[in-house]
């Protein structure tokens, strides 16, 4: 005897949920639309496994998601396995092993589910869908611009055009802090102030770089003014090179998509643990939840790479709901060729099984149909 509650089949662990009709179909269609966009730009699809050996999955850039990773013992090999919390490290592994001799730059795409130990306040789901691209083997500003431009096109294909790309340089804050001999405690407090966007604390703690840090912190916003602030800031050589690179990326994007909304946050670094250069976060106008995230990193030991991961759940939450597929009730005995013709027109056909149930309109409504086939034509149900 135990005090456990009686089993309830619909009860799921926190952060996990069933996706029901029509949402599951809508999500699948959106993912396929995005993958079609990726393929149109030459990104070839790969499908890594959901589970890998812990040592390989959490090596390299995968270490950044170690604290979010489920682990288990493999009964076959008696080695520890891990369930992916992010797909990018797996694609990097494929690029550096099985596709090591493929021509560069290598363009790969993917889609699949990931499992995380915990969600966040804005994104409580622990099982999340991902669809993304990785561009491996190029260190050019044009490569950074390409993932933004392809990402914007993929979002439009999924029904979302009012978006903003927030460009960041996660290593900029560390490069600036390295330029001053701060004691560890003060450096930690200053980094915390930068993370919280606390301009007063940054001014008080920043020492010789207080003015630069405060100006860059306050410059976050539209790309033009933010880049102008970076252009006149007193930066050490490595930080200056990073700022110049970001300006080149923005110029490359503007050359092809001048109307695309771009913002720049020069000192943002939260969540970009393995990234090494310009990065981006995607938002829908009027929504706080991230639609995607990506940027520059090192694939394998030293190969330059950049990529973007989009989150279909968040995208569909922000996009205008698509028009549902009309459902056409077919009386028993309807010719298969006729049914196929209506499916080609975009209908979902719901065939009567066995003898007709009369009246047909009532049966069609019971099966959630929008139309019923009458005298060879689809008649709307009112």
C-alpha positions as CSV (number, residue, x, y, z in Angstrom):
1,X,0.0,0.0,0.0
2,X,1.2,3.5,-0.8
3,X,-0.2,7.0,-0.5
4,X,0.4,7.7,-4.1
5,X,-2.4,9.5,-5.9
6,X,-4.5,7.3,-8.4
7,X,-3.0,7.3,-11.9
8,X,-4.5,9.8,-14.2
9,X,-3.6,9.0,-17.9
10,X,-3.7,12.7,-19.0
11,X,-1.4,13.9,-16.3
12,X,2.1,14.7,-17.6
13,X,5.3,15.9,-15.9
14,X,5.7,19.6,-15.5
15,X,6.9,21.3,-18.7
16,X,5.6,18.6,-21.0
17,X,2.3,18.6,-22.9
18,X,0.3,16.9,-25.7
19,X,-0.1,18.9,-28.9
20,X,-3.6,18.3,-30.2
21,X,-5.4,19.0,-33.5
22,X,-5.1,21.4,-35.2
23,X,-2.0,22.7,-33.4
24,X,0.2,19.6,-34.2
25,X,-0.6,19.9,-37.9
26,X,0.0,23.7,-37.9
27,X,3.4,23.2,-36.2
28,X,4.5,20.5,-38.6
29,X,3.5,22.6,-41.6
30,X,5.4,25.6,-40.2
31,X,8.5,23.5,-39.7
32,X,8.3,22.1,-43.2
33,X,7.9,25.6,-44.6
34,X,11.0,26.8,-42.8
35,X,13.0,23.7,-43.9
36,X,11.9,24.4,-47.4
37,X,13.3,27.9,-47.2
38,X,16.5,26.6,-45.8
39,X,16.8,24.1,-48.6
40,X,16.2,26.8,-51.2
41,X,19.3,28.5,-49.9
42,X,21.4,25.4,-50.2
43,X,21.2,24.2,-46.6
44,X,21.2,20.4,-46.6
45,X,19.3,18.6,-43.9
46,X,20.8,16.3,-41.3
47,X,19.1,14.3,-38.6
48,X,21.2,13.6,-35.5
49,X,19.9,11.2,-32.9
50,X,18.0,12.3,-29.9
51,X,20.4,10.5,-27.5
52,X,24.2,10.3,-27.6
53,X,27.0,9.2,-25.3
54,X,27.3,11.9,-22.6
55,X,31.0,12.4,-23.4
56,X,30.5,13.2,-27.0
57,X,27.2,15.2,-26.7
58,X,28.6,17.4,-23.9
59,X,32.0,17.9,-25.4
60,X,33.1,21.2,-27.1
61,X,30.2,23.7,-27.4
62,X,27.8,21.1,-25.9
63,X,29.3,21.8,-22.5
64,X,27.3,25.0,-22.4
65,X,24.1,23.1,-22.0
66,X,25.4,20.4,-19.6
67,X,23.3,21.8,-16.7
68,X,20.1,21.5,-18.8
69,X,20.8,17.9,-20.0
70,X,19.0,14.7,-18.9
71,X,21.3,11.7,-18.4
72,X,20.8,7.9,-18.1
73,X,22.7,4.7,-18.2
74,X,22.8,2.7,-21.4
75,X,21.9,-1.0,-20.6
76,X,23.8,-2.1,-23.7
77,X,27.2,-0.4,-23.3
78,X,26.9,0.5,-19.6
79,X,28.0,4.0,-20.5
80,X,26.3,7.2,-19.6
81,X,23.9,8.6,-22.3
82,X,22.5,12.1,-22.6
83,X,19.4,13.5,-24.2
84,X,20.1,16.5,-26.3
85,X,19.1,19.9,-24.9
86,X,20.2,21.7,-28.1
87,X,20.9,20.5,-31.6
88,X,23.7,22.9,-32.6
89,X,26.5,20.9,-30.9
90,X,25.4,17.7,-32.6
91,X,25.5,19.4,-36.1
92,X,29.0,20.7,-35.2
93,X,30.0,17.1,-34.4
94,X,28.6,15.8,-37.7
95,X,30.5,18.6,-39.6
96,X,33.8,17.8,-37.9
97,X,33.6,14.0,-38.2
98,X,31.3,12.4,-40.9
99,X,31.4,15.5,-43.1
100,X,35.0,16.6,-42.3
101,X,36.0,16.3,-46.0
102,X,32.9,18.0,-47.4
103,X,33.5,21.2,-49.3
104,X,33.4,24.4,-47.2
105,X,31.5,26.5,-46.5
106,X,29.2,23.7,-45.4
107,X,25.5,24.6,-45.1
108,X,23.4,22.3,-42.9
109,X,19.8,22.4,-41.6
110,X,17.9,20.4,-39.0
111,X,14.6,20.1,-37.2
112,X,13.7,18.1,-34.2
113,X,12.8,17.9,-30.5
114,X,15.0,18.7,-27.5
115,X,14.5,18.0,-23.8
116,X,15.7,20.2,-21.0
117,X,15.8,19.7,-17.3
118,X,13.9,22.9,-16.6
119,X,12.0,25.6,-18.4
120,X,12.0,29.4,-17.7
121,X,9.3,31.8,-16.6
122,X,8.7,33.0,-20.2
123,X,9.2,29.5,-21.8
124,X,8.1,26.9,-19.3
125,X,8.1,24.0,-21.7
126,X,10.9,21.5,-21.2
127,X,10.4,19.7,-24.5
128,X,11.0,22.2,-27.3
129,X,11.0,22.0,-31.0
130,X,13.9,23.4,-32.9
131,X,14.5,24.2,-36.6
132,X,17.8,25.8,-37.7
133,X,20.7,26.3,-39.9
134,X,24.5,26.1,-39.5
135,X,27.0,27.7,-41.8
136,X,30.4,26.1,-41.2
137,X,33.8,27.0,-42.6
138,X,33.5,30.7,-43.3
139,X,34.6,33.6,-41.1
140,X,33.1,36.4,-43.2
141,X,30.7,39.1,-42.3
142,X,28.6,37.9,-45.3
143,X,28.2,34.5,-43.6
144,X,26.9,36.2,-40.4
145,X,24.5,38.3,-42.5
146,X,23.3,35.3,-44.4
147,X,21.9,33.5,-41.4
148,X,19.9,36.7,-40.5
149,X,18.5,37.0,-44.0
150,X,17.7,33.3,-44.4
151,X,16.2,33.4,-40.9
152,X,13.9,36.3,-41.8
153,X,12.8,34.5,-44.9
154,X,12.0,31.3,-43.0
155,X,10.0,33.3,-40.4
156,X,8.0,34.9,-43.2
157,X,7.4,31.4,-44.7
158,X,6.0,30.4,-41.3
159,X,3.6,33.4,-41.3
160,X,5.6,35.9,-39.3
161,X,6.9,39.1,-40.9
162,X,6.9,41.7,-38.1
163,X,10.2,40.6,-36.5
164,X,13.3,42.3,-35.0
165,X,16.8,40.9,-35.0
166,X,18.8,42.0,-31.9
167,X,22.5,41.8,-32.7
168,X,25.0,41.4,-29.8
169,X,28.7,40.8,-29.2
170,X,28.9,38.5,-26.2
171,X,32.7,38.8,-25.8
172,X,32.7,42.6,-25.9
173,X,32.0,43.1,-22.2
174,X,34.7,40.6,-21.2
175,X,37.2,42.3,-23.5
176,X,36.5,45.7,-21.9
177,X,36.7,44.3,-18.4
178,X,40.0,42.6,-19.2
179,X,41.4,46.0,-20.2
180,X,41.3,47.2,-16.5
181,X,43.1,45.6,-13.5
182,X,39.9,45.0,-11.5
183,X,40.0,42.8,-8.4
184,X,37.9,39.6,-8.8
185,X,35.2,40.8,-6.5
186,X,34.8,44.2,-8.2
187,X,34.9,42.6,-11.7
188,X,32.2,40.2,-10.7
189,X,30.0,43.0,-9.3
190,X,30.6,45.1,-12.5
191,X,29.7,42.1,-14.7
192,X,26.5,41.7,-12.6
193,X,25.7,45.3,-13.0
194,X,26.1,45.1,-16.8
195,X,23.9,42.0,-16.9
196,X,21.2,43.9,-15.0
197,X,21.6,47.0,-17.2
198,X,22.3,49.0,-14.0
199,X,23.9,52.2,-15.4
200,X,24.4,53.8,-12.0
201,X,26.2,50.8,-10.7
202,X,28.3,50.5,-13.8
203,X,29.3,54.2,-13.5
204,X,30.3,53.6,-9.8
205,X,32.2,50.4,-10.4
206,X,33.7,51.0,-13.8
207,X,36.9,52.9,-12.9
208,X,38.8,54.0,-16.0
209,X,36.3,52.4,-18.4
210,X,33.1,53.6,-16.6
211,X,32.3,56.2,-19.3
212,X,32.8,53.8,-22.1
213,X,30.7,51.1,-20.4
214,X,27.9,53.5,-19.5
215,X,27.7,55.0,-23.0
216,X,27.6,51.6,-24.6
217,X,25.0,50.3,-22.1
218,X,22.8,53.3,-22.8
219,X,23.3,53.0,-26.6
220,X,21.4,49.7,-26.9
221,X,18.6,50.2,-29.4
222,X,18.2,50.9,-33.1
223,X,21.3,49.7,-35.1
224,X,22.3,53.1,-36.5
225,X,22.7,55.0,-33.2
226,X,24.2,52.0,-31.4
227,X,26.8,51.5,-34.1
228,X,27.6,55.3,-34.0
229,X,28.2,55.0,-30.3
230,X,30.5,52.0,-30.9
231,X,32.3,54.0,-33.6
232,X,33.4,56.8,-31.2
233,X,33.9,54.6,-28.1
234,X,37.4,54.2,-26.7
235,X,38.0,50.5,-27.2
236,X,41.0,48.2,-26.9
237,X,42.2,46.7,-30.3
238,X,40.3,43.4,-30.0
239,X,37.1,45.1,-29.0
240,X,37.5,47.6,-31.8
241,X,37.9,44.7,-34.3
242,X,34.7,43.2,-32.9
243,X,32.8,46.5,-33.2
244,X,34.0,46.9,-36.8
245,X,32.9,43.3,-37.6
246,X,29.4,44.0,-36.3
247,X,29.2,47.2,-38.4
248,X,30.2,45.1,-41.5
249,X,27.5,42.5,-40.7
250,X,24.9,45.2,-40.4
251,X,26.0,46.8,-43.7
252,X,25.8,43.4,-45.4
253,X,22.3,42.9,-44.1
254,X,21.2,46.4,-45.1
255,X,22.5,45.9,-48.6
256,X,20.0,43.0,-49.2
257,X,17.2,43.8,-46.8
258,X,17.1,47.5,-46.0
259,X,13.7,47.4,-44.3
260,X,14.6,44.6,-41.9
261,X,14.4,45.8,-38.3
262,X,17.8,45.5,-36.6
263,X,18.7,46.5,-33.1
264,X,22.2,46.3,-31.4
265,X,22.9,45.7,-27.7
266,X,26.7,46.2,-27.5
267,X,27.2,44.7,-24.0
268,X,24.6,41.9,-23.9
269,X,26.2,38.5,-23.1
270,X,23.5,36.5,-21.2
271,X,23.0,33.0,-22.6
272,X,25.7,33.1,-25.2
273,X,28.2,30.8,-23.5
274,X,30.0,29.2,-26.3
275,X,29.7,32.0,-28.9
276,X,32.8,33.9,-30.1
277,X,31.6,36.8,-32.3
278,X,28.5,38.6,-33.5
279,X,25.3,36.9,-32.2
280,X,21.6,37.5,-32.6
281,X,18.2,37.0,-30.8
282,X,15.0,37.2,-32.8
283,X,11.8,38.7,-31.4
284,X,8.3,39.4,-32.8
285,X,7.2,42.9,-32.4
286,X,5.0,43.2,-29.3
287,X,6.1,39.8,-27.8
288,X,8.8,39.1,-25.2
289,X,9.5,35.5,-25.9
290,X,12.5,34.7,-28.1
291,X,11.7,33.3,-31.5
292,X,15.3,32.2,-32.1
293,X,18.9,32.6,-31.1
294,X,22.3,32.0,-32.7
295,X,25.6,33.5,-33.7
296,X,29.2,32.8,-34.3
297,X,31.1,29.9,-32.6
298,X,33.9,27.5,-33.1
299,X,33.0,24.1,-34.7
300,X,35.3,21.3,-33.5
301,X,38.7,22.5,-32.5
302,X,39.1,25.6,-34.7
303,X,36.7,25.8,-37.6
304,X,34.7,29.1,-37.8
305,X,30.9,28.7,-37.9
306,X,27.7,30.6,-37.4
307,X,24.1,29.5,-37.1
308,X,20.6,30.2,-36.1
309,X,18.1,28.1,-34.1
310,X,14.4,29.0,-34.4
311,X,11.7,27.9,-31.9
312,X,8.5,26.9,-33.7
313,X,6.4,26.9,-30.6
314,X,7.2,30.6,-29.9
315,X,6.9,31.4,-33.6
316,X,3.4,30.0,-33.8
317,X,2.4,31.7,-30.6
318,X,3.4,35.1,-32.1
319,X,2.1,34.5,-35.7
320,X,-1.4,35.1,-36.9
321,X,-3.2,31.7,-36.8
322,X,-3.3,30.2,-40.3
323,X,-6.6,29.6,-42.0
324,X,-7.6,26.0,-41.1
325,X,-7.8,23.4,-43.9
326,X,-11.5,23.0,-45.0
327,X,-12.9,19.5,-44.1
328,X,-15.2,17.9,-46.8
329,X,-17.5,15.1,-45.8
330,X,-17.8,12.5,-48.6
331,X,-20.9,10.3,-48.7
332,X,-20.3,6.5,-48.9
333,X,-19.4,5.4,-52.4
334,X,-17.8,8.6,-53.5
335,X,-15.4,7.9,-56.4
336,X,-11.7,7.9,-55.3
337,X,-10.6,10.1,-58.2
338,X,-13.2,12.7,-57.2
339,X,-11.9,12.7,-53.6
340,X,-8.4,13.0,-54.8
341,X,-9.4,16.0,-56.9
342,X,-10.8,17.8,-53.9
343,X,-7.7,17.0,-51.8
344,X,-5.6,18.6,-54.6
345,X,-7.7,21.7,-54.1
346,X,-6.8,21.9,-50.5
347,X,-9.6,20.0,-48.8
348,X,-9.2,17.4,-46.2
349,X,-11.7,14.7,-47.2
350,X,-13.6,12.8,-44.5
351,X,-15.1,9.6,-46.0
352,X,-18.2,8.0,-44.7
353,X,-17.5,4.5,-43.5
354,X,-20.1,1.9,-44.4
355,X,-23.7,3.0,-45.0
356,X,-24.5,6.7,-45.1
357,X,-25.8,8.3,-41.9
358,X,-28.7,10.6,-42.6
359,X,-29.0,13.5,-42.7
360,X,-25.5,13.8,-44.1
361,X,-25.2,17.4,-42.9
362,X,-25.7,16.3,-39.3
363,X,-23.0,13.6,-39.6
364,X,-20.6,16.1,-41.3
365,X,-21.1,18.5,-38.4
366,X,-20.5,15.8,-35.8
367,X,-17.2,15.0,-37.6
368,X,-16.2,18.7,-37.5
369,X,-16.5,19.1,-41.3
370,X,-16.9,22.5,-42.9
371,X,-18.4,21.2,-46.1
372,X,-20.5,18.3,-47.4
373,X,-20.3,16.9,-50.9
374,X,-23.7,17.3,-52.5
375,X,-24.5,16.6,-56.1
376,X,-20.7,16.5,-56.9
377,X,-20.0,20.0,-55.3
378,X,-18.7,21.0,-51.8
379,X,-21.5,22.8,-50.0
380,X,-20.6,24.9,-46.9
381,X,-22.2,24.0,-43.7
382,X,-23.9,26.9,-41.9
